[in-house]
Amino acid sequence: MKPYENRLKAFFGEKERLARSLALQEQKATAWAAWPSVVPRSGPPGIKVLSTFKDGLDQALVPGEQSKLRDAVWYFFAAGKEGNWRECRRLYRYLARHSHHFAEADRLFESTVWQPINESFRAYEQLADGEPGFTVPFARDILECIPPGSIYFGDTDSGLFLVEFLNSSSAERKPFFVLTQNQLADWLYDECVEQTYGDAISLPSQVDYVACRNEYEAAANDRLKRGVLKPDENVKMVNGELEISGPVAVMELSGHISKLIFERNPDREFYVQENYAEDWMRSFLTPHGPLLKLYRQPVGEITEEMVRKDSDYWTPRINRLIGDWLKPETPLDEVVDFVERVYLRRDLKGFKGDPNFVRTERIWKSMPDYVSPAHWISGMRMSVARLYAWRIQNVRTPAEQERLLAPADFAFRQAFAVCPHQTDVMIAYGNFLWSQRRLRDAALIARTVARFYPDEKYYRDLVGRLSARTEVEKWIR
């Protein structure tokens, strides 16, 4: 945290300027009233507050919370610029309780101003709580592998907020454009992006967003009628009306919008830090260091050279974290033994990786707000594994299928060894093993992951999904 503190204070200042600009825009809407011309000087102790401004917060707020929320926004940014991180954290939690961003919130604070608040705090959180010794090197790798002027879709917290922080504070290179496909269906986020980048890149209009939504709803309705909804895609007819909800539906809609952004910016390169796979992208992607590169035309094949470069990037980095014992020929049983010994029994005897890395995973359950570096690193490795697996299933070239089988399995095993309690690994790797008729191995993965959640029905049900149909059940018992 200390090496980045001054840069982080400046980052809060940048985000404050964006927030004020957004507030001025919202002030023009009918639901917004003029801001007071002077900030109360009775702010939290130790916080310097600017004396004048012309901004505002939603005057439709509940009266008792209206002034408190309004003032808390600017006290928050002032705390960040001062480096008063304790106060900054307290104010963020207060604002988050009222923000539309969280399902359990009371939604009193529904504003584009929330975006720069969230972005600045989450960058701080990554540096303060997210083990920057492990995450920052990967974030720097992302900066190094993206050419200036490109458009980058960041997916996870470290892949978005940490990269955005380092990108915006980089004095030695021209930055690239940072977006997240996760929030493209949120119009408040879209307004913030438009204000941030202006005319530098071509972004969809409100009419375009409506068209994307209509397009997705038509496709979802067709899948509903044919009984082929995607896993966890929550779509149903209620009183003759199509009702769509849940994260899968949101990401599907975001996929339509991200495709439009891709098409509207034909002269820019695109890079993706993928967690949720968007269907339209798959045939256009290749491994690219810690990321995936998005090409303009479908990729004919993943070549041996691409696979070699992918392995050359990932293998030494993973070896530094967990030791160099994991090889392409290492059997899955040995990987499971490592997971049970190191992560479940907490036995580091003979461990040759970085003890601090695996120790961070010991507290993941006891700290609800803990930002796991292993989750991010594993997710990035798994995105390549899933790309290989998709091509094996969908690009019917026998030579390429044969060429990618071993690299896909090895990448999955690396992702699993780095973060064995990540449910996404169980689902993606389990599906891959199932497709290869490796039923015992699929059950072994499911059973191992479920051991991290012995009292939670959700994870027992996930085990059941992989074991319900065939003789795999006998391996679960």
N, C-alpha and C positions, 0 to 999 in steps of 0.2 A: 504493500500500500504506500509506504513512505516515498519510494522513488517516483511515484506517479502523482503525488498529492498536489503539487503546484499546477500540473497539467489538468488535473481533475477539477480544481477550482476554476480554471479558465473555461473548462468544458461546461460547468454550471452557468458561467456567464454567457456563453454562446446560447445555451438552451433557454436562459431567461430572456434574451433578446428575441428569440423565436416565439416564446410564450407571449411576450408583450405585443408582437406583431399579430399573432393569432387572436389575441384578446381584442385588439383594435378592429379586426375584421368582424368578429362576432358582435361587437358593439353596434354595428350598423344594422343588425337584424332587429326585427320588431320586439323580440323577447329580451332584448338587452338594453340596459339603461346606461346613462353616463356614469363614469367612475368619479369618485371624489378626487379633488385636486391635490390633496395632501395626505400622506400616509401617517396614521397615528404613530407617535414616537414611543409609545408604551409597548414595544414589541418584546419578544423573549429576551432575557438577559444575555448580553454578549453579542447580540445580533445588530449589525449596522443595516439600517433600512434606508433606501433612497427616499428623499424628501418629497419629490414630486413625480407624478406620472399621469398619463391619460389612457388608462386601461380600465377593464371592468370584468366582473363575473356575473353569471346568470342571475338576474333580478327575480326570476321565478322561483328561486330557492325558498325553502321554508324559512320564515322570518328569523327564527331563533338561530339558524345556522348560517344565514346569509353572510353577515359581516365576518364571522369566524373563518369560513371557508375562503372568502375573498382575501383576507389578510394572511391566512396561512400559506397561500400560494407564494406570495412574495417573501414572506419570512423564510419559506423553504429554500428559495433560490439564494437569499442572502446568507442563510446558514451554510449552504454549499460553498459559496464564494469565500466565506470566512474560514472554512475548514472545520466548522462546528458539526461534526458528523453525528454526534449523539442527538443533537436537536434536529438535524436534517432527517435522521431516521424516524424520530418521533412524529415530525410533521408529515412525512410521507405516509406513515401508517394511518394517521388521522385523515388525510386526503383520500387515501385508498379505500377507507371504509365507506366513503360516500361516492366513489367513482363508479361510473357505468362499466368500467373495465372488469369488475369482479362480480361473479354470479351472486354472491351473498351480500353485496353492497345494497344500500338503499337508493342509489342512483340519484342523489341530490346534486352531484357534481358531474354533469354530462356536458363536456366541453372539449374542444380541440386543444385547449391549454393543458389537458391531462397528458397528452403525448410527450411534450418535452419534459414535464415533471417525471414521468415514468422512465424515459430514456436516460435522463441524467442520473436518477437514483440507481437504476439498475446497473449502470456502468460503475458507479461507486460500489454497489453491492458485489459485483464481480471481483473487484479489486480488494475489498475488505473481507469478504466471506468466501470467495470462490477459489481459493488457493491459486493466486496468480502465478506462482512458480511453475504450475503445470499448464494453466490455460493461456497465459500470455505468449509463450513460445508458439503455440498453435495459431493464436490470433495474428502474430507477426508473420507466420508462414502464409496466412491468408493474404495479408497486405502485400507480401512479396510476390505472390503468384497471380495477382490481378493487375492487369495493365491500367494505367491512368485513363479515366474517362469511361471505363466499363460500368455496367450495371450489375450489382451483386445482390442476390436474394439470400439474406441471412435467415436461418430458421429457428435456432435455439437461442437461449439467453446469451451465452458466451459468443456464439456465432453472430449475434446481432449487436448487442449493446457494447460488448468489449471491442469488437471490430470497429464499430462506429466511433467509439471514443478514440482509439488509436489512429483511425483514418482521419478524423477531423483535426487531430492535434499533430499530424505529421507535417513538419516544416520542410522536409527534404524532398517531398514528392507531390505531384498533383494527385489529389484524391479521386476516388471513384464514387459512384452513387450507391448508397446503401438503402435497400428496401427489405421488407419482410413479407413473404407471401402469406404468412399466418394472419395478417390483419387487413389484407386488401379488401375484404368484404365489410370492413368497418369504415363508414363514411367519415367519421371524425379523424381516423388515421389518414385517410386519403387527403382530406383538407390540409392536414399538417404536412404531408409529403409535397403537395403542390406549393405550399408556402415556402418550404425548405429549398426546393430545387427550381421553382418557377418554370421558365421556358427552356431550361437547359436540357431537359429530356421531355419526351412526349408522353403525357399521362392521359388516361381515359377521362372523358367528361362525364358529367352526371347522366347524360343520355346514354353514354356507353355503358355505365355501370348498370343502368336499368336493363339494357339489352342483354348484358351478360347474365343478369339474374333471370330474365325470361328464358334465355337459352338453357341455363342450368335446370330451371324448373321443368321445362319441356322434356329434357333428357331424363330427369329424375322421375317424372310422371310416367314416361314410357317404360323405364325400368320397373317401376312399381306395378304397372299393368302386366308386364311379362314375368313378374316374380323373380327378377334378377337384380335386386338392389345390392349395392356393395356392402361388405361387412360393416355393421354399425352405422349404416346410412339410415337415419331416422326420417323416413318419409311416409306419410299416410294421408288418407282422405278423411276430413272431419266436416260433416254437414255439407258435403259436396265441394268443399274447398281443400286444396292441396296444402298440407301443413308440413313444413320442413324445419328440423331443429338438430342440434348436436354438432360436435366438432367436425365430424366427417363431412356433413353437409356444408359447413362453413368453408372447409378446405377445398371442397369440390367447386364451390362458387369462386373462391380465391383463384383456383386453377384457371377458370375462364378469364379472369381479369389479368392474371400474370401472362397468359398467352397473348392477350391484346397488347399489353405493354411491350412484350417481345416483338410483336409484329409492327408496332408503331415506332420502334427504334432500330431500324434495319442496319444502321451504320455503327452500332455499338456492340461490343462483345458482352456476353452474359455468363455469369458464374453463379453456381448454386451450392449452398450448404444445406443439403436436403435431409429432412427428417420424415415428413410425410410425402410420399411419392405422388406427383401429379402425372396423370396418365399421358397427357399430351407431350410431356418432356422426354419420356423414357428413351425413345428411339433416337433422340438428338444429343444424348449425353455420353461423355467419356470421363474416366478418372483424370483428375488434374491436381496433383499434390493432395492437400487436405480437402479439396472441393471436387465438384463436378463441373465440367465445362459444357455449355449449351451451344451447340452448333446450329447453323441456319438450315442445313439439310440433314435428313436422317443419316446416321453413321452406318456405313456399310458393314463394318465389323470392328470388334475390339481385337486389336492385333497383339501378337506376342510382345512387341516392343512396348505397347501401352500397359500391358500386364506387368512387364518387368519394371517399368518406371513406377508404377503404383506400388509394387512390393518394395522397391528401393527406397521410396519415401517412407512408408509406414513401418516396415519391419524394424529398423534401428530405433525408431521412436518408441515403439511398443516394448522393445527389448529393454530400453532404459527404464521403463516404468515397472515391468513385472518380471524382468530377467529374460535371458536368451534361450530358455528351455523350449519355447514353443516354436516348432518347425512345421513346414508343410506336411511332413510325414507323421507328426505327433498324433496318436489316436485320441478320439474324443474322451475315452475313459480316463486318460491321463490328464486332460484338461479339467474334467469334473473333479478328479482327485485334488488338483491344485486349488480349485475354487472352494472345495469343502475344507481343505486344510487352512488356507490363508484367510478366506473371507468369513467362513462359518466358525471354525475352531480357533481362528486367530493365532495360528502357529506359524511363526516366521523363521523357524529353524531351517537353515539351508537356503533361505530366500535370497536371490541375487539381484532383485530389482531395487526400486527406491522404496524403502520402508515407509517414508512419509506419504507416498502416494496411496498405498493400500490402507494406511492408518486413517486417511481422510474418509475412507469408505466405511469405517467402523462406526462412525457417528451419524451416518446418513439418516437413520431411522429416528434418532432422538432429537434431531433439529429440523423442524418442519420447514424452515426457511433456508436450510443449507443448500448451497449451490454446488453440486457435485461435479468436479472436473472429469471424473471417470464417465459420467453419463454423457457428457458432451463429446469426449474423445471416442468413446465406444460408438456413439451415434454417427459420427463422421465416418468411422471405419465401416460401419454397417451399411451406410448409404452406397458404398461401392459394392459391397457384397450383394446387396439387393439388386443393383444394376446388373451385375453378372448373372444373378439368378433369373432376372426377368429376360435377359437375352437368351439364356439357355432354353427357357420355355417358349419364347415368342419369335426368335429369329432362327428359323429352321434351317440353319446351315450346319451340317454334321461336324465339319471341322472346327467351327467356332464353338459349338456346344461342347465338344470334347476338350477343347483348349481351355474353356472357362470353368469346367467342373471343379478341378482342384483349387484354382485361385479363389473361387466363390466360397468353397468350404473353409479354406484357410482364413479368409477375411472374416467369415462368421465366427470362427473359433477365436480369432484375435479379439473381436468385439465382445464376445462372451467372457473371455478371460479378463478383460479390462474392467468390465462392469456386469457381473453375472446376475445382479438383481434387477436389471432393466427388463421390464416385461416385453418391450418391443423386440428385444433380441430373441426371447423365447418364441414369439409369434413368427417373426421373419425367418429365423433359423429353423424352427420347427416345420414351417411350411416348405422350406427348401428340402429338408430331410424327408418329409412326407412325399414330396414330388419325386424323390429319388428312390422311394420305397424302402428307405432306411428307417423302419418303424421303431425299432428298439432305440436308435439314437434320438429320434424325435421325442420319445417318451422320457429318455434320460435327461434331456435338456429341460423338459417341462417339469419333471419331478425335482430337479436341482433348483430351478428358479423358485418353485413353490415352497421350498424349505426356508426361504427368506421371509415368507409370509404365512407362517403356520396357522395363524388364528383368523385369517381374512378370507371370507367366502369368495370374494371377487377372484382371487388368484387360484383358489381351488377350482372354480368354474373354468378358468383359463386352461388349467391342466386337463379338465374334462373335454374341452374342445379338441384337444389333440389326441384324446384317447378313447373317444366315445364309440367309434365306428368299427374298429378292428381288434385284432389280437393284441394291440398295444396295451390294452387294459391290464393284461397280466404283468406287464413291466411296471405299471404304476403301483400295484398292490404290494 
